[in-house]
Amino acid sequence: MTAVVRERATVRDVGSGTFVLVGGVPGAGKSTALAWAAGLRPGVRVLDSEAARRDLRGRVPRGVPYAVYRPVVHVRHLAGVVRAVLAGPPAGVRGGVRGGGTAGGAAGEGAGVLVVHDPATSRARRWWWACLARRAGWCPVLVMVDVGRDAALAGQEARGRVVRARAFARHWRRWSAQRAGLVGASGGAAAGWSQVHVVGRGQVVSTLVGVVDAAVPVGAGGAR
């Protein structure tokens, strides 16, 4: 599938930290991009469900299949993201003046940029995230990874975790129905988001670099 695509953006909120939701169907490559994004700036905090899975895997008895504790991973990840979002941007960012040094991302005290993993194939879920972020003082940015069905399935095989066929079909059905609305200029399916990017797998990292550079200029949070 040829990566795309178009981007629609509005004026960025002044004085806000940036909340970046990286979505896409399972196997799209979200975790791979987030692993790279974690080293962009000291002021960038990344919350990936893959990290939650690795943490919990070390706590369960050896041999227990992932399917058994998958729901716990999802709940732990969701709870962690909600806590981070509700904590809001650091005080210096909230007030529109970015302080020097790190933004506390490594210590969990908040960050100038908060990047999170969520499939986000549900329109209601995207709306909920955007509203929650805005209420907590973040400028919400949506990055959707656009890949073909075969590429997504191959991505699941490559990572060694294949989503149940029924769950994947649900994600794919939602994404297929909503993709045009997000790529297009109408913006109806992207209400609440300050920026919307729909990009191919190969463009995710460069898109995140652009978003982070705009939010945490070199010198404000440390150079790459």
Summary of the structure (lengths in Angstrom):
residues: 224
radius of gyration: 17.0
end to end distance: 31.7
largest distance: 50.3
contacts: 711
relative contact order: 0.26
helix: 46%
strand: 14%
